[in-house]
Every structure is written in C-alpha cells, then in structure tokens.
Amino acid sequence: MSEEKEKIVLKTAPFDNRFPNTNQTKNCWQNYVDYQRCIKAKGEDFEACQYFKRIYRIMCPNHWVEQWDEQVENGTFAGRI
C-alpha cells in the first residue's frame, strides 16, 4: 500500500531592504497597512493583496493583528488607509 503524504512547505518573509535592522516592527506595521490599502483599492481577492497579508501574518504577533482588525472595523485605526 502506498500512502500519499501531503508536503508541508514552510516559508519565511523575504528580506525587505526598507527594513534592514533586526527589529521588524516597522516591517510588520507597513505590510499590515499596505494590505489594508490594497484591499480597499482592489478587493480582498487581488493577488498582490495576498502577498502583503502573508507577510504581515508572518511578521506580526497575532495579538497586534486582532487589535488592529478591531480598530479598522471601528474606524479608530491609527494608520492612514
């Protein structure tokens, strides 16, 4: 009997030379804001938006994302979207 095993591919965020330092907080923030701007302009299914989402999901703590999502819904998010 042969078993089909699903291959799991783990990826990390690619290097972004706008954020060369070890602290990646700005990278996290910028990709979240870029995602929000992208879905506002192009819609959630637009492929480029999914790139920003993938990066911020890798870089940002889940707690921050949950708070920011609530703030975006309530219209109290600090960034310009």
VENPE-V200819 format. One record per residue. SS is DSSP state (H for helix, E for strand, C for the rest). NEAR is the number of other C-alpha atoms within 12 Angstrom. Layout:
SS	NEAR
SS	NEAR
This chain:
C	3
C	4
C	5
C	6
C	6
C	6
C	6
C	6
C	6
C	7
C	11
C	13
C	20
C	17
C	14
C	18
C	11
C	14
C	17
C	13
C	12
C	13
C	12
C	23
H	19
H	21
H	28
H	30
H	30
H	27
H	34
H	40
H	29
H	28
H	35
H	33
H	24
H	24
H	22
H	17
H	15
H	16
C	15
C	18
C	15
C	18
H	15
H	21
H	25
H	23
H	23
H	30
H	30
H	22
H	29
H	32
H	26
H	24
H	30
C	28
C	18
H	15
H	12
H	19
H	25
H	16
H	18
H	25
H	21
H	15
H	17
H	22
H	12
H	11
C	13
C	14
C	21
C	16
C	19
C	16
C	20
